[in-house]
Amino acid sequence: MNPKLGGYNQYFQQGAPSALNNQNVDAFKSFMEVTMVMGFYLSHSAPGNNREGEPSVCGYSFSSNNRGNVARGGFIYFQSRDFEAGNADEQAPMKHTLTDIELRKPLQEACTLYFEKNGKYPEYVLVYRFGTSDGEIEKVKSEESGYMASILSDAMDGRSPKLIVISVRRQHNTRLFKQHADINGNDKAPLQNVEPGSCVAGTNPADIVMVPHRALQGTAKPTLFATIFPSSEDLDVSQEFLKNITHALCYMHEIVPSAISVPAPLRSAEQMATRGKNIWHAKRADLVQPLVGDELFAYGTEVLNPPLPTRYWA
């Protein structure tokens, strides 16, 4: 109930302060004081769904304080298929990236609220992005990240924050196991699985395979994190630090004290995408009928987002 009313249940801090210039510094707190965290979750209609005019939904959420708590969220509707990439003889492919038009509302809304709460704009914007296939990673890096940077600069009166985009994937067959000698077959699943926070390097230097959560049943399924923007040469925070801050954000769900499988802003974005899809099905008949396509989706985004100024979906 507390998050629903605008309160916060918890925040995180560094377990052991870092030594910097002969002083003990909470690196997590220092980073979060100048950082806005966002989550974007794309949800498409089920395969074989033949409902005419069914949009895809992008749920989003963001933090506005200096502790990484999710403050607000919403959803946007957009065309589910990329008709420019298809041809007359084949069905257009699913659309897995967002345009500058679709990104403008969530980014401007986040920047405005952050400034209202803090009296300044963030120096860093950390984005967790879910819903992109492996083949679309390069397109998100080259196009969507550029749109984000441009919109953020416009929303911050010309200032250019340092944008970090991390792709998050859960649809895979990768698993992490303990050494066979360390597994007792009579133990329950949590004891047979790897410890929460266990991670290994991925196939690329910017990839991390992590099990943030405690699996209660079966084999723990890791989450794949890949820093896709900026390049490692332009990134001014270490991959080790991003790994640690990502794991810490998995503890910020605030409904449970333990870690979940993805950072809390992304989980909230997923909830908003589900809510947006359910509201569309319930309210579609009430929308202005002459509108179709992109105009209808833009209108639905405007009128169907609940105007509540709290984390009402908690």
ZADO-1210 file (C-alpha; in nm, 4 decimals, padded with zeros to 6 digits):
<atoms>
<atom x="00.0000" y="00.0000" z="00.0000" code="MET" pos="1"/>
<atom x="00.2848" y="00.2390" z="00.0782" code="ASN" pos="2"/>
<atom x="00.4214" y="00.2458" z="-00.2828" code="PRO" pos="3"/>
<atom x="00.0678" y="00.2898" z="-00.4164" code="LYS" pos="4"/>
<atom x="00.0389" y="00.6080" z="-00.2134" code="LEU" pos="5"/>
<atom x="00.3754" y="00.7436" z="-00.3258" code="GLY" pos="6"/>
<atom x="00.5953" y="00.6106" z="-00.0464" code="GLY" pos="7"/>
<atom x="00.9110" y="00.4008" z="-00.0596" code="TYR" pos="8"/>
<atom x="00.9701" y="00.0796" z="00.1322" code="ASN" pos="9"/>
<atom x="01.3450" y="00.0453" z="00.0925" code="GLN" pos="10"/>
<atom x="01.6608" y="00.1627" z="-00.0767" code="TYR" pos="11"/>
<atom x="02.0025" y="00.0106" z="-00.1292" code="PHE" pos="12"/>
<atom x="02.3510" y="00.1120" z="-00.0332" code="GLN" pos="13"/>
<atom x="02.6963" y="-00.0282" z="-00.0876" code="GLN" pos="14"/>
<atom x="02.7788" y="-00.3028" z="00.1628" code="GLY" pos="15"/>
<atom x="03.1434" y="-00.2019" z="00.1953" code="ALA" pos="16"/>
<atom x="03.2290" y="00.1605" z="00.1066" code="PRO" pos="17"/>
<atom x="03.4892" y="00.2154" z="-00.1639" code="SER" pos="18"/>
<atom x="03.8177" y="00.3869" z="-00.0842" code="ALA" pos="19"/>
<atom x="03.8462" y="00.7013" z="-00.2958" code="LEU" pos="20"/>
<atom x="04.0983" y="00.9803" z="-00.2303" code="ASN" pos="21"/>
<atom x="04.1641" y="00.8390" z="00.1175" code="ASN" pos="22"/>
<atom x="03.7927" y="00.8533" z="00.1992" code="GLN" pos="23"/>
<atom x="03.5249" y="00.5859" z="00.2303" code="ASN" pos="24"/>
<atom x="03.2603" y="00.6525" z="-00.0350" code="VAL" pos="25"/>
<atom x="02.9292" y="00.4772" z="-00.1028" code="ASP" pos="26"/>
<atom x="02.9761" y="00.4437" z="-00.4791" code="ALA" pos="27"/>
<atom x="02.6182" y="00.3256" z="-00.5321" code="PHE" pos="28"/>
<atom x="02.4708" y="00.6285" z="-00.3566" code="LYS" pos="29"/>
<atom x="02.7046" y="00.8672" z="-00.5358" code="SER" pos="30"/>
<atom x="02.6066" y="00.7221" z="-00.8729" code="PHE" pos="31"/>
<atom x="02.2332" y="00.7176" z="-00.8022" code="MET" pos="32"/>
<atom x="02.2366" y="01.0814" z="-00.6864" code="GLU" pos="33"/>
<atom x="02.3078" y="01.1875" z="-01.0444" code="VAL" pos="34"/>
<atom x="02.1307" y="00.9055" z="-01.2311" code="THR" pos="35"/>
<atom x="01.7796" y="00.8398" z="-01.3578" code="MET" pos="36"/>
<atom x="01.6983" y="00.4728" z="-01.4154" code="VAL" pos="37"/>
<atom x="01.4408" y="00.3705" z="-01.6766" code="MET" pos="38"/>
<atom x="01.2896" y="00.0439" z="-01.7925" code="GLY" pos="39"/>
<atom x="01.1319" y="-00.0271" z="-02.1328" code="PHE" pos="40"/>
<atom x="00.9382" y="-00.3485" z="-02.1947" code="TYR" pos="41"/>
<atom x="00.7919" y="-00.4336" z="-02.5364" code="LEU" pos="42"/>
<atom x="00.4909" y="-00.6646" z="-02.5503" code="SER" pos="43"/>
<atom x="00.3414" y="-00.7985" z="-02.8729" code="HIS" pos="44"/>
<atom x="00.0156" y="-00.9773" z="-02.9363" code="SER" pos="45"/>
<atom x="00.0287" y="-01.3558" z="-02.9291" code="ALA" pos="46"/>
<atom x="00.1259" y="-01.5405" z="-03.2496" code="PRO" pos="47"/>
<atom x="-00.1821" y="-01.6172" z="-03.4554" code="GLY" pos="48"/>
<atom x="-00.3787" y="-01.3289" z="-03.3052" code="ASN" pos="49"/>
<atom x="-00.5901" y="-01.2009" z="-03.5930" code="ASN" pos="50"/>
<atom x="-00.7586" y="-00.9106" z="-03.4158" code="ARG" pos="51"/>
<atom x="-00.7642" y="-00.6209" z="-03.6568" code="GLU" pos="52"/>
<atom x="-00.5823" y="-00.3149" z="-03.5364" code="GLY" pos="53"/>
<atom x="-00.4184" y="-00.4876" z="-03.2388" code="GLU" pos="54"/>
<atom x="-00.1248" y="-00.2697" z="-03.1254" code="PRO" pos="55"/>
<atom x="00.1965" y="-00.3650" z="-02.9580" code="SER" pos="56"/>
<atom x="00.2501" y="-00.2086" z="-02.6168" code="VAL" pos="57"/>
<atom x="00.5631" y="-00.0600" z="-02.4648" code="CYS" pos="58"/>
<atom x="00.5491" y="-00.0290" z="-02.0879" code="GLY" pos="59"/>
<atom x="00.7938" y="00.2066" z="-01.9225" code="TYR" pos="60"/>
<atom x="00.8880" y="00.3195" z="-01.5728" code="SER" pos="61"/>
<atom x="01.1504" y="00.5469" z="-01.4239" code="PHE" pos="62"/>
<atom x="01.3034" y="00.6685" z="-01.1003" code="SER" pos="63"/>
<atom x="01.3001" y="01.0285" z="-00.9851" code="SER" pos="64"/>
<atom x="01.4803" y="01.0268" z="-00.6494" code="ASN" pos="65"/>
<atom x="01.8461" y="00.9638" z="-00.5680" code="ASN" pos="66"/>
<atom x="01.7928" y="00.6082" z="-00.4425" code="ARG" pos="67"/>
<atom x="01.6660" y="00.4294" z="-00.7526" code="GLY" pos="68"/>
<atom x="01.3054" y="00.3795" z="-00.6355" code="ASN" pos="69"/>
<atom x="01.0542" y="00.3501" z="-00.9182" code="VAL" pos="70"/>
<atom x="00.8370" y="00.6621" z="-00.9105" code="ALA" pos="71"/>
<atom x="00.6104" y="00.6609" z="-01.2123" code="ARG" pos="72"/>
<atom x="00.5247" y="00.4602" z="-01.5217" code="GLY" pos="73"/>
<atom x="00.2988" y="00.4365" z="-01.8209" code="GLY" pos="74"/>
<atom x="00.2539" y="00.2716" z="-02.1582" code="PHE" pos="75"/>
<atom x="00.2440" y="00.3606" z="-02.5247" code="ILE" pos="76"/>
<atom x="00.0678" y="00.1877" z="-02.8119" code="TYR" pos="77"/>
<atom x="00.2363" y="00.1504" z="-03.1480" code="PHE" pos="78"/>
<atom x="00.2057" y="-00.0329" z="-03.4779" code="GLN" pos="79"/>
<atom x="00.2899" y="-00.3981" z="-03.4175" code="SER" pos="80"/>
<atom x="00.4397" y="-00.4629" z="-03.7602" code="ARG" pos="81"/>
<atom x="00.7082" y="-00.2844" z="-03.9588" code="ASP" pos="82"/>
<atom x="00.5282" y="-00.2368" z="-04.2908" code="PHE" pos="83"/>
<atom x="00.8217" y="-00.0484" z="-04.4410" code="GLU" pos="84"/>
<atom x="01.0383" y="-00.3598" z="-04.4059" code="ALA" pos="85"/>
<atom x="00.7832" y="-00.5964" z="-04.5595" code="GLY" pos="86"/>
<atom x="00.6623" y="-00.6432" z="-04.9160" code="ASN" pos="87"/>
<atom x="00.3350" y="-00.7091" z="-05.0878" code="ALA" pos="88"/>
<atom x="00.3908" y="-01.0854" z="-05.1037" code="ASP" pos="89"/>
<atom x="00.4831" y="-01.1440" z="-04.7401" code="GLU" pos="90"/>
<atom x="00.3474" y="-01.0467" z="-04.4019" code="GLN" pos="91"/>
<atom x="00.5368" y="-00.7532" z="-04.2533" code="ALA" pos="92"/>
<atom x="00.7780" y="-00.8527" z="-03.9735" code="PRO" pos="93"/>
<atom x="00.7142" y="-00.7708" z="-03.6089" code="MET" pos="94"/>
<atom x="00.8481" y="-00.4366" z="-03.4969" code="LYS" pos="95"/>
<atom x="01.1083" y="-00.4680" z="-03.2201" code="HIS" pos="96"/>
<atom x="01.2437" y="-00.1118" z="-03.2072" code="THR" pos="97"/>
<atom x="01.0884" y="00.2204" z="-03.1130" code="LEU" pos="98"/>
<atom x="01.0910" y="00.5400" z="-03.3182" code="THR" pos="99"/>
<atom x="01.1597" y="00.8916" z="-03.1924" code="ASP" pos="100"/>
<atom x="00.7840" y="00.9594" z="-03.1966" code="ILE" pos="101"/>
<atom x="00.7140" y="00.6658" z="-02.9663" code="GLU" pos="102"/>
<atom x="01.0047" y="00.7421" z="-02.7316" code="LEU" pos="103"/>
<atom x="00.9268" y="01.1097" z="-02.6886" code="ARG" pos="104"/>
<atom x="00.6409" y="01.0776" z="-02.4365" code="LYS" pos="105"/>
<atom x="00.8151" y="00.8531" z="-02.1784" code="PRO" pos="106"/>
<atom x="01.1490" y="01.0340" z="-02.1971" code="LEU" pos="107"/>
<atom x="01.0021" y="01.3832" z="-02.1715" code="GLN" pos="108"/>
<atom x="00.7728" y="01.2758" z="-01.8884" code="GLU" pos="109"/>
<atom x="01.0651" y="01.1217" z="-01.6979" code="ALA" pos="110"/>
<atom x="01.2893" y="01.4270" z="-01.7388" code="CYS" pos="111"/>
<atom x="01.0138" y="01.6656" z="-01.6333" code="THR" pos="112"/>
<atom x="00.9338" y="01.4741" z="-01.3128" code="LEU" pos="113"/>
<atom x="01.3011" y="01.4255" z="-01.2282" code="TYR" pos="114"/>
<atom x="01.3596" y="01.8009" z="-01.2538" code="PHE" pos="115"/>
<atom x="01.0508" y="01.8752" z="-01.0414" code="GLU" pos="116"/>
<atom x="01.1736" y="01.6406" z="-00.7675" code="LYS" pos="117"/>
<atom x="01.5423" y="01.7352" z="-00.7684" code="ASN" pos="118"/>
<atom x="01.5703" y="02.0848" z="-00.9135" code="GLY" pos="119"/>
<atom x="01.8231" y="01.9573" z="-01.1651" code="LYS" pos="120"/>
<atom x="01.8513" y="01.7130" z="-01.4529" code="TYR" pos="121"/>
<atom x="02.0345" y="01.3789" z="-01.4216" code="PRO" pos="122"/>
<atom x="02.3920" y="01.3441" z="-01.5404" code="GLU" pos="123"/>
<atom x="02.3366" y="00.9775" z="-01.6292" code="TYR" pos="124"/>
<atom x="02.0344" y="00.7980" z="-01.7747" code="VAL" pos="125"/>
<atom x="02.0544" y="00.4214" z="-01.7263" code="LEU" pos="126"/>
<atom x="01.8067" y="00.2350" z="-01.9488" code="VAL" pos="127"/>
<atom x="01.7172" y="-00.1338" z="-01.9207" code="TYR" pos="128"/>
<atom x="01.5630" y="-00.2443" z="-02.2493" code="ARG" pos="129"/>
<atom x="01.3623" y="-00.5681" z="-02.2858" code="PHE" pos="130"/>
<atom x="01.1849" y="-00.7084" z="-02.5900" code="GLY" pos="131"/>
<atom x="01.4545" y="-00.7032" z="-02.8570" code="THR" pos="132"/>
<atom x="01.5611" y="-01.0071" z="-03.0527" code="SER" pos="133"/>
<atom x="01.9286" y="-01.0857" z="-03.1070" code="ASP" pos="134"/>
<atom x="01.9050" y="-00.9670" z="-03.4659" code="GLY" pos="135"/>
<atom x="01.7698" y="-00.6269" z="-03.3604" code="GLU" pos="136"/>
<atom x="02.0446" y="-00.5422" z="-03.1101" code="ILE" pos="137"/>
<atom x="02.2496" y="-00.3532" z="-03.3683" code="GLU" pos="138"/>
<atom x="01.9437" y="-00.1540" z="-03.4772" code="LYS" pos="139"/>
<atom x="01.8676" y="-00.0562" z="-03.1181" code="VAL" pos="140"/>
<atom x="02.2296" y="00.0487" z="-03.0768" code="LYS" pos="141"/>
<atom x="02.2531" y="00.2530" z="-03.3967" code="SER" pos="142"/>
<atom x="01.9000" y="00.3997" z="-03.4226" code="GLU" pos="143"/>
<atom x="01.6964" y="00.3770" z="-03.1033" code="GLU" pos="144"/>
<atom x="01.9819" y="00.4838" z="-02.8738" code="SER" pos="145"/>
<atom x="02.0400" y="00.7839" z="-03.0988" code="GLY" pos="146"/>
<atom x="01.6722" y="00.8790" z="-03.0728" code="TYR" pos="147"/>
<atom x="01.6941" y="00.8523" z="-02.6935" code="MET" pos="148"/>
<atom x="02.0016" y="01.0745" z="-02.6744" code="ALA" pos="149"/>
<atom x="01.8436" y="01.3393" z="-02.8987" code="SER" pos="150"/>
<atom x="01.5106" y="01.3462" z="-02.7109" code="ILE" pos="151"/>
<atom x="01.6847" y="01.3584" z="-02.3720" code="LEU" pos="152"/>
<atom x="01.8905" y="01.6561" z="-02.4884" code="SER" pos="153"/>
<atom x="01.5767" y="01.8372" z="-02.6065" code="ASP" pos="154"/>
<atom x="01.3932" y="01.7580" z="-02.2809" code="ALA" pos="155"/>
<atom x="01.6870" y="01.8850" z="-02.0719" code="MET" pos="156"/>
<atom x="01.7147" y="02.2248" z="-02.2424" code="ASP" pos="157"/>
<atom x="02.0126" y="02.1256" z="-02.4541" code="GLY" pos="158"/>
<atom x="02.2058" y="01.9373" z="-02.1876" code="ARG" pos="159"/>
<atom x="02.3356" y="01.5969" z="-02.2959" code="SER" pos="160"/>
<atom x="02.3296" y="01.3334" z="-02.0203" code="PRO" pos="161"/>
<atom x="02.5476" y="01.0249" z="-02.0423" code="LYS" pos="162"/>
<atom x="02.3171" y="00.7569" z="-02.1769" code="LEU" pos="163"/>
<atom x="02.3755" y="00.3884" z="-02.0951" code="ILE" pos="164"/>
<atom x="02.1491" y="00.1296" z="-02.2589" code="VAL" pos="165"/>
<atom x="02.1532" y="-00.2300" z="-02.1350" code="ILE" pos="166"/>
<atom x="01.9673" y="-00.4997" z="-02.3264" code="SER" pos="167"/>
<atom x="01.7970" y="-00.7582" z="-02.1045" code="VAL" pos="168"/>
<atom x="01.7016" y="-01.1027" z="-02.2305" code="ARG" pos="169"/>
<atom x="01.5229" y="-01.3930" z="-02.0646" code="ARG" pos="170"/>
<atom x="01.4278" y="-01.6057" z="-02.3681" code="GLN" pos="171"/>
<atom x="01.7275" y="-01.8354" z="-02.3918" code="HIS" pos="172"/>
<atom x="01.8522" y="-02.1807" z="-02.2941" code="ASN" pos="173"/>
<atom x="02.1575" y="-02.0786" z="-02.0906" code="THR" pos="174"/>
<atom x="02.1869" y="-02.2216" z="-01.7394" code="ARG" pos="175"/>
<atom x="02.4420" y="-02.1929" z="-01.4581" code="LEU" pos="176"/>
<atom x="02.5218" y="-02.4893" z="-01.2349" code="PHE" pos="177"/>
<atom x="02.7296" y="-02.5590" z="-00.9314" code="LYS" pos="178"/>
<atom x="03.0116" y="-02.8083" z="-00.9580" code="GLN" pos="179"/>
<atom x="02.8685" y="-03.1599" z="-00.9439" code="HIS" pos="180"/>
<atom x="03.0587" y="-03.2386" z="-00.6243" code="ALA" pos="181"/>
<atom x="02.8951" y="-02.9379" z="-00.4530" code="ASP" pos="182"/>
<atom x="02.5376" y="-03.0531" z="-00.5210" code="ILE" pos="183"/>
<atom x="02.3501" y="-03.2665" z="-00.2696" code="ASN" pos="184"/>
<atom x="02.0611" y="-03.4353" z="-00.4471" code="GLY" pos="185"/>
<atom x="01.8600" y="-03.4441" z="-00.1242" code="ASN" pos="186"/>
<atom x="01.8691" y="-03.0659" z="-00.0818" code="ASP" pos="187"/>
<atom x="01.5849" y="-02.8404" z="-00.1880" code="LYS" pos="188"/>
<atom x="01.6147" y="-02.6368" z="-00.5087" code="ALA" pos="189"/>
<atom x="01.7514" y="-02.3158" z="-00.3501" code="PRO" pos="190"/>
<atom x="02.0465" y="-02.5075" z="-00.2055" code="LEU" pos="191"/>
<atom x="02.1186" y="-02.6999" z="-00.5249" code="GLN" pos="192"/>
<atom x="02.1134" y="-02.3847" z="-00.7389" code="ASN" pos="193"/>
<atom x="02.3897" y="-02.1282" z="-00.7622" code="VAL" pos="194"/>
<atom x="02.3865" y="-01.8458" z="-00.5091" code="GLU" pos="195"/>
<atom x="02.1836" y="-01.5305" z="-00.5927" code="PRO" pos="196"/>
<atom x="02.4116" y="-01.2835" z="-00.7644" code="GLY" pos="197"/>
<atom x="02.6220" y="-01.5514" z="-00.9332" code="SER" pos="198"/>
<atom x="02.7388" y="-01.4436" z="-01.2759" code="CYS" pos="199"/>
<atom x="02.9811" y="-01.5337" z="-01.5524" code="VAL" pos="200"/>
<atom x="03.1071" y="-01.3445" z="-01.8540" code="ALA" pos="201"/>
<atom x="02.9076" y="-01.3710" z="-02.1749" code="GLY" pos="202"/>
<atom x="03.0272" y="-01.4277" z="-02.5287" code="THR" pos="203"/>
<atom x="03.1167" y="-01.0576" z="-02.5626" code="ASN" pos="204"/>
<atom x="03.3116" y="-00.8416" z="-02.3147" code="PRO" pos="205"/>
<atom x="03.0002" y="-00.6299" z="-02.2519" code="ALA" pos="206"/>
<atom x="02.7769" y="-00.9326" z="-02.1790" code="ASP" pos="207"/>
<atom x="02.6948" y="-01.0636" z="-01.8324" code="ILE" pos="208"/>
<atom x="02.5090" y="-01.3858" z="-01.7490" code="VAL" pos="209"/>
<atom x="02.3620" y="-01.3396" z="-01.4012" code="MET" pos="210"/>
<atom x="02.1283" y="-01.5220" z="-01.1637" code="VAL" pos="211"/>
<atom x="02.0134" y="-01.2314" z="-00.9447" code="PRO" pos="212"/>
<atom x="01.7322" y="-01.4171" z="-00.7698" code="HIS" pos="213"/>
<atom x="01.6805" y="-01.7197" z="-00.5473" code="ARG" pos="214"/>
<atom x="01.5110" y="-01.9992" z="-00.7419" code="ALA" pos="215"/>
<atom x="01.2503" y="-02.1796" z="-00.5301" code="LEU" pos="216"/>
<atom x="01.1749" y="-02.4561" z="-00.7774" code="GLN" pos="217"/>
<atom x="01.3698" y="-02.6185" z="-01.0585" code="GLY" pos="218"/>
<atom x="01.6904" y="-02.4858" z="-01.2120" code="THR" pos="219"/>
<atom x="01.7505" y="-02.1132" z="-01.1833" code="ALA" pos="220"/>
<atom x="01.7227" y="-01.9348" z="-01.5176" code="LYS" pos="221"/>
<atom x="01.9826" y="-01.6608" z="-01.5553" code="PRO" pos="222"/>
<atom x="01.9238" y="-01.3202" z="-01.7094" code="THR" pos="223"/>
<atom x="02.1457" y="-01.2003" z="-01.9937" code="LEU" pos="224"/>
<atom x="02.2583" y="-00.8375" z="-01.9712" code="PHE" pos="225"/>
<atom x="02.4435" y="-00.6679" z="-02.2572" code="ALA" pos="226"/>
<atom x="02.5632" y="-00.3078" z="-02.2565" code="THR" pos="227"/>
<atom x="02.4826" y="-00.2018" z="-02.6122" code="ILE" pos="228"/>
<atom x="02.5310" y="00.1754" z="-02.5795" code="PHE" pos="229"/>
<atom x="02.7761" y="00.3408" z="-02.5643" code="PRO" pos="230"/>
<atom x="03.0722" y="00.1360" z="-02.6829" code="SER" pos="231"/>
<atom x="03.3183" y="00.0121" z="-02.4206" code="SER" pos="232"/>
<atom x="03.5670" y="00.2811" z="-02.5310" code="GLU" pos="233"/>
<atom x="03.3168" y="00.5598" z="-02.4553" code="ASP" pos="234"/>
<atom x="03.1781" y="00.4130" z="-02.1330" code="LEU" pos="235"/>
<atom x="03.3120" y="00.6009" z="-01.8313" code="ASP" pos="236"/>
<atom x="03.1942" y="00.3502" z="-01.5695" code="VAL" pos="237"/>
<atom x="03.3345" y="-00.0007" z="-01.5473" code="SER" pos="238"/>
<atom x="03.1461" y="-00.3136" z="-01.6493" code="GLN" pos="239"/>
<atom x="03.2087" y="-00.4435" z="-01.2975" code="GLU" pos="240"/>
<atom x="03.0283" y="-00.1431" z="-01.1505" code="PHE" pos="241"/>
<atom x="02.7367" y="-00.1798" z="-01.3940" code="LEU" pos="242"/>
<atom x="02.7099" y="-00.5454" z="-01.2964" code="LYS" pos="243"/>
<atom x="02.6937" y="-00.4551" z="-00.9276" code="ASN" pos="244"/>
<atom x="02.4442" y="-00.1710" z="-00.9685" code="ILE" pos="245"/>
<atom x="02.2258" y="-00.3953" z="-01.1885" code="THR" pos="246"/>
<atom x="02.2255" y="-00.6661" z="-00.9218" code="HIS" pos="247"/>
<atom x="02.1413" y="-00.4062" z="-00.6551" code="ALA" pos="248"/>
<atom x="01.8440" y="-00.2806" z="-00.8589" code="LEU" pos="249"/>
<atom x="01.7067" y="-00.6359" z="-00.8628" code="CYS" pos="250"/>
<atom x="01.6458" y="-00.5868" z="-00.4878" code="TYR" pos="251"/>
<atom x="01.4363" y="-00.2729" z="-00.5417" code="MET" pos="252"/>
<atom x="01.1005" y="-00.4322" z="-00.6218" code="HIS" pos="253"/>
<atom x="00.9789" y="-00.3132" z="-00.2775" code="GLU" pos="254"/>
<atom x="00.6965" y="-00.5680" z="-00.2620" code="ILE" pos="255"/>
<atom x="00.9333" y="-00.8479" z="-00.1624" code="VAL" pos="256"/>
<atom x="01.2613" y="-00.8070" z="00.0298" code="PRO" pos="257"/>
<atom x="01.4526" y="-01.0545" z="-00.1872" code="SER" pos="258"/>
<atom x="01.5902" y="-01.0071" z="-00.5377" code="ALA" pos="259"/>
<atom x="01.3852" y="-01.0630" z="-00.8519" code="ILE" pos="260"/>
<atom x="01.5207" y="-01.1832" z="-01.1870" code="SER" pos="261"/>
<atom x="01.5413" y="-00.8366" z="-01.3499" code="VAL" pos="262"/>
<atom x="01.6024" y="-00.4810" z="-01.2229" code="PRO" pos="263"/>
<atom x="01.2926" y="-00.3372" z="-01.0560" code="ALA" pos="264"/>
<atom x="01.2334" y="-00.0586" z="-01.3144" code="PRO" pos="265"/>
<atom x="01.2109" y="-00.3230" z="-01.5845" code="LEU" pos="266"/>
<atom x="00.9694" y="-00.5331" z="-01.3807" code="ARG" pos="267"/>
<atom x="00.7478" y="-00.2265" z="-01.3355" code="SER" pos="268"/>
<atom x="00.7676" y="-00.1605" z="-01.7100" code="ALA" pos="269"/>
<atom x="00.6505" y="-00.5176" z="-01.7710" code="GLU" pos="270"/>
<atom x="00.3552" y="-00.4626" z="-01.5388" code="GLN" pos="271"/>
<atom x="00.2676" y="-00.1425" z="-01.7230" code="MET" pos="272"/>
<atom x="00.2820" y="-00.3212" z="-02.0600" code="ALA" pos="273"/>
<atom x="00.0416" y="-00.5874" z="-01.9294" code="THR" pos="274"/>
<atom x="-00.1864" y="-00.3195" z="-01.7853" code="ARG" pos="275"/>
<atom x="-00.1805" y="-00.1284" z="-02.1147" code="GLY" pos="276"/>
<atom x="-00.2781" y="-00.4384" z="-02.3109" code="LYS" pos="277"/>
<atom x="-00.5659" y="-00.5196" z="-02.0718" code="ASN" pos="278"/>
<atom x="-00.6942" y="-00.1606" z="-02.0805" code="ILE" pos="279"/>
<atom x="-00.6848" y="-00.1638" z="-02.4615" code="TRP" pos="280"/>
<atom x="-00.9011" y="-00.4755" z="-02.4756" code="HIS" pos="281"/>
<atom x="-01.1449" y="-00.3292" z="-02.2224" code="ALA" pos="282"/>
<atom x="-01.1686" y="00.0238" z="-02.3643" code="LYS" pos="283"/>
<atom x="-01.1037" y="-00.0172" z="-02.7380" code="ARG" pos="284"/>
<atom x="-01.4726" y="00.0084" z="-02.8252" code="ALA" pos="285"/>
<atom x="-01.4975" y="00.3429" z="-02.6444" code="ASP" pos="286"/>
<atom x="-01.2286" y="00.5122" z="-02.8535" code="LEU" pos="287"/>
<atom x="-01.3098" y="00.7428" z="-03.1435" code="VAL" pos="288"/>
<atom x="-01.4041" y="00.5109" z="-03.4273" code="GLN" pos="289"/>
<atom x="-01.2916" y="00.7121" z="-03.7362" code="PRO" pos="290"/>
<atom x="-00.9294" y="00.6976" z="-03.6202" code="LEU" pos="291"/>
<atom x="-00.7182" y="00.4080" z="-03.7438" code="VAL" pos="292"/>
<atom x="-00.3567" y="00.2962" z="-03.7326" code="GLY" pos="293"/>
<atom x="-00.0976" y="00.5289" z="-03.5816" code="ASP" pos="294"/>
<atom x="-00.3534" y="00.8028" z="-03.5111" code="GLU" pos="295"/>
<atom x="-00.5696" y="00.5626" z="-03.3117" code="LEU" pos="296"/>
<atom x="-00.2711" y="00.4305" z="-03.1158" code="PHE" pos="297"/>
<atom x="-00.1493" y="00.7817" z="-03.0347" code="ALA" pos="298"/>
<atom x="-00.4974" y="00.8793" z="-02.9177" code="TYR" pos="299"/>
<atom x="-00.5248" y="00.5619" z="-02.7084" code="GLY" pos="300"/>
<atom x="-00.1884" y="00.6360" z="-02.5475" code="THR" pos="301"/>
<atom x="-00.3090" y="00.9830" z="-02.4534" code="GLU" pos="302"/>
<atom x="-00.6499" y="00.8972" z="-02.3072" code="VAL" pos="303"/>
<atom x="-00.6000" y="00.5482" z="-02.1599" code="LEU" pos="304"/>
<atom x="-00.2962" y="00.6161" z="-01.9399" code="ASN" pos="305"/>
<atom x="-00.4285" y="00.6638" z="-01.5837" code="PRO" pos="306"/>
<atom x="-00.3270" y="01.0137" z="-01.4617" code="PRO" pos="307"/>
<atom x="-00.2330" y="00.8969" z="-01.1106" code="LEU" pos="308"/>
<atom x="00.0913" y="01.0549" z="-00.9811" code="PRO" pos="309"/>
<atom x="00.2068" y="00.7486" z="-00.7846" code="THR" pos="310"/>
<atom x="00.3214" y="00.3928" z="-00.8392" code="ARG" pos="311"/>
<atom x="-00.0397" y="00.2768" z="-00.8363" code="TYR" pos="312"/>
<atom x="00.0337" y="-00.0623" z="-00.9955" code="TRP" pos="313"/>
<atom x="00.2526" y="-00.1809" z="-00.7045" code="ALA" pos="314"/>
</atoms>
